[in-house]
Amino acid sequence: MDSGRGLLVLACACAAGFCALPASTATNGDAPRVSGPLRLSSSGCHTAPSGRTCAYIYELDRTASGDPRAVWRAYWARDLSVRPAEPGTCTTEVAEGLQWGTGGRPGPAPAHTYPAIGATPVSPGVPARLVVDAAGRARVPGRLEQPALWPPGIVRGTAGAGRSIALWEGRTTRRVFFTLGAEVRNPGTEFGGGAETHAGVSAPCSVVPAPGPGFSARLSPSSVKNGGTGWLQLRVPGLKPRLNFRSGLISFAGAGRATYTVTEDGVKVADSADPIVVSGRTAISLKFDPGHYVVHVVLRGTTGTRRYSLPLTVRKPSS
């Protein structure tokens, strides 16, 4: 896994993960659909060979907010420049985020976010929506909406002081395009984005396990012909993105560990040697001579340890 370029790299210099947006420069085709008492106060787009990134700042009309002494601001970003998977790998997790504050210090936590806090199934074309209603106090709420371009998978939203982070989990070799939004009360004078971070597996996407809530270990297939490959598919829950507020860098925490031992008639014939880092999910190829084997797996994560014994048959060649 690694960190790439900043999410909101616009036509201005960024420091400490922040970038001040210029006056409105984005074209209408890039912007979300707006309804209700929202005013666009700033926007900007950056186009590079890898794609296009646009960001927007809206303000909710104070007379409609029910909170006239406060500034309720909505941030919206659309990133179409995330890189595809490296050749021979499958992208399994990608994280990006938004951040806001003043003088390099984080602002308050958001009232609403897109993606919402928690886990949400996603697929291409599902609308991205952010309600801007002064945390439910607005007499007339606003709304931002735009078709999202997520690949099929799960998006997990988290938030904290001065930040909102989205983690996409799935299986793809293509680019993972992000749409992000946040509603914040008195957020501060600075706004920016966390650097994209991703994890991948050196295996075909077809053999990578699907994202899910719990531990999992299985063989696919569990019976192979002579010379064939059995894929040990592992999932360890607990992977989370973290945003360093001052640097704007996102990293992953909570990766699991896996070890395995392969026996034939109770005798060890192979093992993993060193623990395998599992950034959410992975797939390991196993090839053996004809015989009947048991793959003993130990998975360790932030929420505990699980053990599995998985039978594997390698069939003899046909005579």
FIFIMI-468106 format. One record per residue: residue in one letter; x, y, z of N, C-alpha, C in turn. Coordinates in steps of 0.001 Angstrom, whole numbers, padded with zeros to 6 digits, always signed. Layout:
aXYZXYZXYZ ...
END
This chain:
m+000854-001181+000000+000000+000000+000000+000889+001230+000000 d+000374+002318-000519+001180+003520-000538+000298+004737-000624 s+000902+005911-000558+000173+007169-000629+000526+007870-001916 g-000488+008448-002566-000269+009140-003819-000436+010630-003663 r-000812+011291-004746-000907+012741-004749-002095+013222-003936 g-002083+014503-003575-003160+015074-002779-004473+015040-003533 l-005545+014876-002828-006862+014780-003445-007274+016073-004125 l-007052+017199-003463-007505+018475-004006-006306+019320-004418 v-005618+018893-005455-004475+019639-005947-004984+020608-006999 l-005210+021853-006577-005781+022855-007457-004691+023808-007924 a-005066+024868-008549-004096+025809-009107-003592+026773-008041 c-003168+026238-006912-002585+027044-005850-001715+026149-005003 a-000844+026740-004256+000078+025952-003453-000636+025421-002222 c-000357+024174-001875-000960+023555-000703+000081+023413+000396 a-000335+023628+001629+000556+023468+002773-000205+022795+003890 a+000460+021885+004567-000138+021173+005710-001471+020533+005341 g-001554+020048+004097-002760+019364+003662-003895+020278+003277 f-003689+021603+003262-004764+022533+002975-004537+023239+001653 c-005635+023682+001043-005555+024471-000174-006743+025416-000209 a-006492+026693-000313-007579+027670-000387-008138+027682-001799 l-009440+027527-001919-010050+027494-003238-010216+028899-003797 p-010032+029057-005113-010260+030358-005718-011744+030628-005862 a-012060+031795-006408-013454+032072-006747-013934+031031-007739 s-015231+030921-007894-015817+029852-008680-015225+029773-010076 t-014607+028607-010380-014013+028397-011692-014462+027099-012329 a-015165+026245-011587-015579+024960-012127-016741+025126-013091 t-016783+024273-014093-017871+024335-015058-019094+023631-014513 n-020263+024004-015046-021505+023438-014538-021568+021932-014708 g-020891+021404-015750-020916+019969-015973-020217+019175-014898 d-019323+019822-014147-018605+019145-013077-019325+019234-011742 a-020195+020211-011581-020768+020524-010274-021931+019592-009933 p-022210+019421-008628-023394+018666-008228-024665+019469-008489 r-025787+018770-008500-027074+019442-008600-027430+020003-007232 v-027842+021248-007193-028092+021953-005934-029577+022255-005802 s-030125+022023-004621-031495+022433-004334-031528+023058-002950 g-032481+023958-002738-032601+024622-001455-031710+025848-001356 p-031675+026472-000171-031000+027764+000018-029483+027629+000189 l-028804+027124-000840-027350+026969-000829-026725+027906-001848 r-025647+028567-001449-024933+029478-002341-023515+028961-002554 l-023098+028874-003827-021726+028484-004143-020801+029649-003849 s-019867+029454-002906-018962+030543-002535-017579+030370-003139 s-017196+029149-003500-015867+028942-004053-015818+027583-004725 s-015009+027479-005785-014846+026197-006458-013578+026220-007284 g-013140+025055-007663-011954+024960-008494-011774+023553-009016 c-011167+023425-010199-010884+022134-010796-009416+022069-011199 h-008874+020881-011147-007509+020642-011589-007528+019476-012564 t-006965+019686-013747-006915+018653-014770-005468+018235-014985 a-005239+016938-014965-003915+016377-015178-004053+015206-016143 p-002925+014663-016647-003027+013502-017545-003788+012336-016946 s-003758+012208-015616-004441+011092-014966-005938+011304-014819 g-006425+012547-014973-007854+012789-014823-008130+014174-014272 r-009300+014333-013679-009780+015636-013252-010305+015572-011818 t-009990+016598-011034-010483+016723-009667-011148+018077-009502 c-012348+018094-008955-013069+019348-008724-013544+019403-007269 a-013535+020611-006710-013990+020810-005337-014849+022063-005264 y-015814+022061-004328-016803+023127-004212-017055+023431-002742 i-017312+024704-002458-017740+025126-001124-019069+025860-001262 y-020069+025416-000508-021385+026045-000492-021678+026532+000920 e-022521+027556+001022-022981+028035+002325-024507+028015+002363 l-025023+027578+003500-026464+027556+003719-026909+028937+004153 d-027981+029422+003562-028498+030749+003900-028807+030822+005403 r-028274+031847+006061-028419+031942+007517-029864+032130+007954 t-030646+032778+007138-032044+032990+007519-032848+031701+007461 a-032358+030730+006725-033067+029456+006607-032499+028388+007530 s-031336+028662+008141-030649+027624+008899-031235+027384+010286 g-031927+028381+010834-032346+028266+012221-031198+028470+013189 d-030054+028890+012676-028846+029100+013472-028133+030336+012905 p-028760+031516+012995-028291+032691+012253-026923+033198+012662 r-026400+032839+013826-025090+033315+014247-023946+032426+013757 a-024286+031317+013128-023268+030370+012685-023200+030320+011163 v-022057+029908+010661-021876+029622+009239-021954+028111+009045 w-022935+027677+008270-023057+026272+007921-022539+026100+006497 r-021474+025338+006355-020800+025200+005067-020875+023750+004606 a-021017+023579+003308-021017+022244+002708-019837+022132+001757 y-019037+021096+001947-017915+020804+001063-018286+019644+000142 w-017846+019741-001089-018140+018683-002069-016918+018517-002969 a-016491+017275-003170-015336+017008-004030-015614+015792-004902 r-015131+015881-006117-015304+014789-007082-013935+014514-007700 d-013407+013332-007451-012062+012982-007886-012142+011916-008973 l-011757+012290-010183-011782+011374-011319-010367+011021-011765 s-009408+011104-010843-008017+010926-011252-007285+009851-010462 v-007998+008996-009760-007349+007924-009007-006790+006895-009982 r-005605+006405-009722-004920+005530-010671-005507+004122-010687 p-005359+003413-011813-005797+002019-011865-004792+001110-011161 a-005136-000168-011057-004246-001128-010420-002992-001339-011258 e-001915-001676-010583-000691-002050-011287-000928-003356-012046 p-000205-003574-013159-000387-004830-013908-000184-006054-013011 g-001093-007005-013121-001000-008231-012350-001534-008138-010938 t-002123-006996-010576-002664-006844-009223-004145-006496-009286 c-004803-006640-008145-006216-006286-007982-006310-005258-006866 t-006894-004115-007136-007101-003105-006098-008235-003558-005186 t-007986-003560-003877-008975-004045-002917-009485-002963-001976 e-008667-001960-001663-009062-000866-000775-008464+000437-001276 v-009274+001496-001244-008789+002842-001555-009430+003793-000547 a-008639+004712+000000-009140+005682+000975-008792+007093+000530 e-009743+007998+000690-009524+009425+000472-010324+010190+001515 g-010045+011494+001649-010737+012259+002671-010759+013740+002399 l-011543+014438+003200-011602+015895+003214-011164+016379+004586 q-010590+017584+004649-010237+018164+005937-010421+019673+005892 w-010664+020248+007085-010940+021681+007190-010488+022169+008559 g-010262+023470+008663-009841+024048+009923-009275+025440+009723 t-008464+025895+010658-007866+027223+010605-006449+027157+011148 g-005494+027732+010423-004121+027791+010906-003482+026441+011124 g-003877+025451+010328-003338+024115+010498-003945+023340+011639 r-004991+023881+012271-005687+023202+013367-007039+022697+012871 p-007445+021503+013281-008706+020956+012787-009920+021729+013269 g-010921+021804+012411-012200+022383+012791-013076+021345+013472 p-014367+021650+013633-015268+020705+014306-015585+019501+013428 a-016147+018481+014050-016601+017307+013308-017808+017671+012448 p-018019+016976+011340-019151+017303+010477-020478+016839+011057 a-021544+017517+010647-022894+017103+011037-023409+015993+010129 h-023089+016076+008851-023478+015065+007867-022295+014846+006932 t-022219+013654+006366-021180+013367+005385-021744+012518+004254 y-021076+012603+003119-021239+011600+002075-019850+011103+001714 p-019641+009787+001756-020554+008734+002197-020906+008868+003683 a-022066+008352+004033-022528+008425+005411-021624+007607+006323 i-021649+007919+007608-020881+007162+008587-021384+005723+008611 g-020461+004776+008591-020823+003366+008559-020567+002766+007195 a-021084+001570+006976-020848+000829+005741-022058+000946+004821 t-021789+001250+003537-022850+001400+002550-022472+000650+001275 p-023329-000278+000784-023050-000905-000508-023137+000128-001626 v-022229+000043-002606-022219+000998-003717-022061+000260-005032 s-022462+000948-006098-022310+000447-007461-022348+001643-008399 p-021901+001504-009628-021866+002655-010535-023249+003261-010752 g-023306+004587-010737-024545+005295-011030-025433+005562-009844 v-025135+004973-008687-025943+005247-007496-025752+006711-007110 p-026828+007461-006875-026673+008886-006574-025917+009135-005275 a-025010+010104-005312-024358+010607-004108-025169+011803-003622 r-025558+011814-002344-026415+012890-001810-025879+013379-000479 l-025968+014681-000266-025630+015286+001013-026730+016257+001389 v-027384+016007+002523-028389+016922+003050-027669+017992+003872 v-028003+019254+003597-027397+020384+004308-028538+021084+005038 d-028703+020753+006318-029880+021231+007057-029528+021734+008456 a-028287+022230+008641-027857+022749+009942-028095+021716+011037 a-027656+020485+010746-027805+019372+011702-029256+019153+012105 g-030172+019336+011143-031588+019100+011385-032366+020306+011857 r-031712+021464+012003-032402+022643+012531-032907+023584+011449 a-032539+023364+010212-032906+024297+009147-034410+024249+008871 r-035003+025431+008705-036410+025497+008311-036570+025035+006864 v-035583+025358+006043-035574+024917+004647-034210+024274+004396 p-034139+022978+004205-032840+022332+004003-032343+022501+002576 g-031056+022334+002400-030446+022269+001086-030017+020843+000786 r-029676+020598-000476-029256+019260-000869-028281+019355-002040 l-027246+018535-001986-026312+018362-003098-026441+016930-003596 e-026449+016768-004913-026650+015426-005473-025892+015301-006787 q-025327+014108-007019-024558+013857-008230-024425+012343-008420 p-024504+011835-009651-024272+010396-009833-022851+010021-009408 a-022734+009033-008545-021422+008550-008131-020915+007518-009138 l-019618+007304-009143-018996+006399-010096-018237+005278-009400 w-018705+004896-008202-018024+003827-007479-018062+002513-008250 p-016988+001739-008259-017113+000337-008678-017924-000426-007636 p-018468-001584-007994-019216-002350-006995-018359-002648-005766 g-018951-002489-004595-018218-002743-003361-018922-002151-002174 i-018154-001834-001146-018651-001232+000081-017843+000021+000360 v-018517+001088+000765-017826+002298+001198-018095+002487+002682 r-017017+002674+003437-017129+002888+004881-016736+004331+005182 g-017673+005085+005740-017425+006473+006084-017076+006630+007550 t-016049+007424+007840-015689+007781+009207-015456+009287+009249 a-015542+009863+010431-015361+011312+010570-014846+011629+011951 g-014250+012817+012074-013758+013302+013349-013538+014791+013259 a-012831+015357+014207-012572+016789+014210-011819+017189+012945 g-012462+018025+012133-011818+018567+010954-011599+017604+009827 r-012309+016485+009803-012042+015524+008740-013210+014579+008493 s-013262+014094+007268-014189+013052+006861-013434+012146+005899 i-013484+010825+006133-012704+009870+005351-013630+008791+004810 a-013384+008396+003558-014138+007304+002946-013163+006201+002550 l-013528+004964+002879-012759+003784+002497-013607+002935+001568 w-013163+002804+000304-013832+001901-000635-013187+000538-000536 e-014018-000524-000460-013533-001903-000442-014247-002690-001535 g-013482-003359-002357-014057-004131-003441-012975-004895-004176 r-013203-005122-005469-012238-005845-006301-012286-005247-007701 t-011198-004583-008101-011192-003975-009429-009767-003753-009902 t-009599-003707-011223-008326-003297-011816-008447-001894-012399 r-009640-001317-012328-009877+000002-012901-009685+001096-011849 r-009854+002319-012288-009769+003450-011366-010968+003437-010412 v-010742+003883-009192-011807+004014-008203-012068+005505-008025 f-013171+005981-008619-013498+007406-008587-014269+007730-007316 f-013869+008820-006656-014449+009201-005373-015354+010421-005508 t-016462+010407-004750-017297+011582-004517-017415+011731-003000 l-017115+012927-002495-017061+013155-001059-017797+014439-000705 g-018477+014440+000435-019168+015642+000880-019227+015717+002397 a-019334+016940+002917-019452+017123+004372-020160+018430+004669 e-021056+018418+005667-021705+019622+006186-021098+019929+007549 v-020615+021178+007743-019903+021528+008967-020349+022904+009457 r-020474+023046+010770-020787+024336+011399-019485+025055+011751 n-019336+026284+011272-018143+027101+011541-016857+026295+011328 p-016624+025832+010100-015515+024903+009870-014134+025535+009906 g-014031+026849+009685-012725+027487+009613-012483+028074+008238 t-011243+028484+008008-010916+029220+006778-010163+028391+005757 e-009796+027150+006098-008992+026330+005188-009718+025024+004871 f-009455+024521+003682-010127+023324+003197-009179+022582+002270 g-009111+021291+002413-008225+020510+001558-008600+019055+001575 g-007695+018229+001076-007979+016811+000970-006802+015962+001381 g-007097+014757+001861-006050+013814+002217-005557+013065+000998 a-004269+012730+000995-003685+012013-000131-004300+010632-000267 e-004594+010236-001494-005173+008916-001760-004216+007811-001326 t-004769+006804-000673-003998+005644-000238-004738+004391-000682 h-003991+003397-001166-004672+002200-001636-003902+000947-001255 a-004596-000174-001279-004004-001487-001039-004435-002409-002165 g-003581-003352-002510-003903-004288-003576-003317-005660-003306 v-003725-006618-004125-003309-008010-003983-002712-008457-005309 s-001597-009166-005249-000972-009699-006470-001656-011007-006852 a-002863-010873-007343-003682-012020-007739-004819-011513-008612 p-005419-012387-009428-006588-011970-010204-007739-011575-009277 c-008499-010558-009679-009630-010131-008854-010634-011253-008634 s-010719-012200-009583-011708-013277-009481-011444-014205-008298 v-010218-014209-007757-009912-015104-006645-009768-014356-005324 v-009931-013034-005342-009842-012243-004117-011173-012320-003384 p-011186-012558-002067-012463-012630-001347-013194-011295-001344 a-014506-011362-001263-015325-010150-001226-015174-009453+000113 p-015386-008135+000167-015366-007445+001460-016524-007910+002329 g-016327-007847+003624-017373-008277+004538-017011-007915+005962 p-017893-008223+006904-017717-007743+008277-016839-008611+009164 g-016560-009853+008794-015909-010754+009735-014700-011460+009156 f-014089-012327+010003-012981-013163+009565-013472-014186+008549 s-012589-014577+007640-012933-015619+006683-011659-016248+006147 a-011683-017582+006008-010607-018315+005346-011242-019463+004583 r-010955-019549+003286-011509-020630+002481-010563-020927+001325 l-010723-022109+000763-009969-022509-000415-010877-022487-001630 s-010409-021919-002713-011195-021874-003943-010273-022140-005136 p-010454-023305-005792-011312-024422-005367-010604-025255-004310 s-011359-026141-003676-010773-027019-002662-010324-028346-003265 s-010627-028556-004540-010175-029747-005252-009676-029301-006627 v-008418-029576-006916-007824-029118-008176-007173-030297-008872 k-007028-030174-010175-006341-031207-010934-004838-031058-010760 n-004108-032089-011122-002653-032060-011012-002080-030868-011770 g-001248-030066-011087-000694-028867-011695-001548-027635-011514 g-002731-027796-010947-003623-026658-010747-003298-025882-009483 t-003975-024750-009322-003736-023853-008192-004973-023771-007315 g-004772-023976-006039-005815-023685-005067-005515-022351-004425 w-006501-021471-004364-006288-020129-003813-006792-020077-002388 l-005898-019731-001487-006259-019532-000083-006741-018092+000070 q-008042-017932+000297-008670-016613+000345-008881-016212+001805 l-008285-015078+002197-008292-014665+003592-008890-013272+003750 r-009656-013109+004821-010194-011792+005181-010030-011594+006682 v-009433-010452+007051-009248-010098+008459-009840-008710+008666 p-010898-008567+009453-011518-007255+009650-010644-006343+010497 g-010909-005048+010411-010224-004093+011274-009393-003057+010551 l-009228-003180+009227-008435-002188+008502-009162-000845+008494 k-008446+000224+008885-009049+001557+008957-008080+002590+008391 p-008615+003589+007665-007748+004688+007221-007621+005753+008303 r-006432+006344+008392-006187+007436+009329-005580+008604+008568 l-006057+009810+008877-005585+011010+008204-004735+011828+009161 n-003484+012070+008792-002617+012959+009551-002985+014383+009180 f-003519+015123+010147-004114+016413+009822-003091+017405+009284 r-001889+017417+009826-000913+018416+009402-000298+018091+008044 s-000021+016830+007782+000597+016465+006506-000426+016224+005401 g-001673+015929+005775-002680+015580+004793-002532+014171+004250 l-001655+013351+004846-001435+011987+004375-002390+011015+005064 i-002877+010063+004289-003731+009004+004814-002925+007716+004844 s-003023+006987+005931-002372+005685+006052-003388+004680+006569 f-003036+003402+006445-003904+002343+006950-003385+001836+008285 a-004300+001578+009210-003993+000953+010489-004889-000264+010644 g-004485-001195+011503-005331-002353+011793-005192-003506+010823 a-004086-003570+010069-003879-004718+009182-003744-005990+010016 g-004240-007102+009467-004168-008372+010153-002901-009139+009822 r-002744-010280+010458-001629-011190+010202-002188-012586+009994 a-001547-013332+009091-001978-014700+008812-000770-015618+008726 t-000900-016821+009234+000082-017882+009039-000670-019144+008628 y+000020-020017+007902-000604-021286+007542+000438-022393+007537 t-000031-023602+007811+000773-024817+007743-000012-025852+006951 v+000659-026534+006031+000011-027554+005207+000528-028919+005632 t-000396-029833+005927-000011-031187+006324-000599-032209+005361 e+000075-033339+005261-000420-034496+004519-000267-035708+005425 d-001383-036340+005756-001383-037453+006714-000735-037051+008035 g-000992-035802+008462-000488-035327+009736+000951-034861+009728 v+001625-034929+008574+003025-034518+008474+003097-033177+007740 k+003844-032239+008314+003955-030916+007679+004741-031013+006385 v+004171-030418+005313+004841-030403+004017+005145-028985+003540 a+004529-027980+004168+004778-026592+003772+004226-025676+004841 d+004729-024432+004869+004151-023431+005757+004436-022047+005196 s+003883-021036+005854+004007-019663+005369+005340-019030+005731 a+006162-019710+006525+007464-019197+006978+007267-017969+007874 d+007010-016827+007294+006791-015598+008064+005314-015226+008049 p+004842-014467+009045+003455-013994+009012+003181-013166+007761 i+001984-013311+007231+001549-012594+006030+000700-011410+006462 v+001044-010221+005995+000243-009039+006292-001030-009088+005445 v-002178-008939+006100-003469-008952+005408-004102-007570+005571 s-004027-006779+004512-004651-005443+004525-006111-005589+004129 g-006887-006127+005054-008298-006390+004777-008516-007756+004193 r-007976-007973+002980-008176-009242+002279-006928-009576+001459 t-006744-010865+001200-005657-011293+000321-005985-012664-000241 a-005197-013096-001220-005338-014423-001826-003944-014973-002079 i-003721-016229-001671-002410-016861-001744-002525-018127-002582 s-001637-018285-003550-001687-019460-004423-000985-020636-003763 l-001590-021815-003858-001038-023055-003317-000981-024095-004432 k+000190-024703-004609+000375-025763-005611+001125-026926-004971 f+000551-028139-005096+001167-029325-004524+001019-030510-005476 d+001798-031538-005200+001664-032789-005944+000331-033448-005589 p-000098-034421-006395-001366-035101-006081-001374-035669-004662 g-002496-035508-003972-002619-035998-002610-003753-035304-001891 h-003904-035665-000628-004938-035075+000220-004240-034295+001340 y-004557-033025+001434-003861-032122+002345-004867-031428+003264 v-004335-030861+004346-005109-029976+005211-004302-028693+005380 v-004948-027563+005121-004310-026258+005282-004804-025669+006599 h-003888-025561+007569-004215-025033+008888-003873-023538+008889 v-004873-022699+009148-004725-021245+009025-004998-020593+010373 v-004157-019611+010725-004393-018785+011908-004470-017335+011443 l-005591-016674+011741-005778-015265+011404-005811-014453+012689 r-005034-013377+012719-005004-012487+013886-005346-011072+013446 g-006313-010465+014133-006728-009104+013819-006963-008298+015073 t-007461-007102+014897-007677-006209+016035-008796-006697+016957 t-009647-007581+016441-010778-008047+017251-010626-009489+017705 g-009463-010100+017488-009279-011455+017978-008493-012332+017037 t-008561-013645+017293-007834-014655+016524-008805-015743+016098 r-008637-016219+014875-009470-017304+014365-008568-018379+013762 r-008992-019650+013900-008243-020782+013354-009140-021606+012445 y-008552-022117+011381-009309-022882+010394-008478-024091+009959 s-009167-025166+009598-008546-026335+008985-009308-026621+007695 l-008633-026476+006574-009291-026505+005269-008738-027658+004432 p-009569-028619+004023-009083-029734+003205-008813-029295+001763 l-007720-029819+001220-007354-029533-000166-006981-030851-000843 t-007610-031120-001965-007324-032325-002734-006694-031936-004066 v-005571-032564-004364-004944-032423-005687-005099-033767-006386 r-005884-033790-007439-006229-035036-008115-005067-035544-008976 k-004963-036853-009032-003958-037453-009886-004308-037264-011353 p-003306-037224-012231-003624-037062-013658-004356-038271-014180 s-005232-038048-015129-005983-039158-015734-005047-040039-016516 s-005268-041347-016406-004397-042309-017131-004832-042416-018576 
END
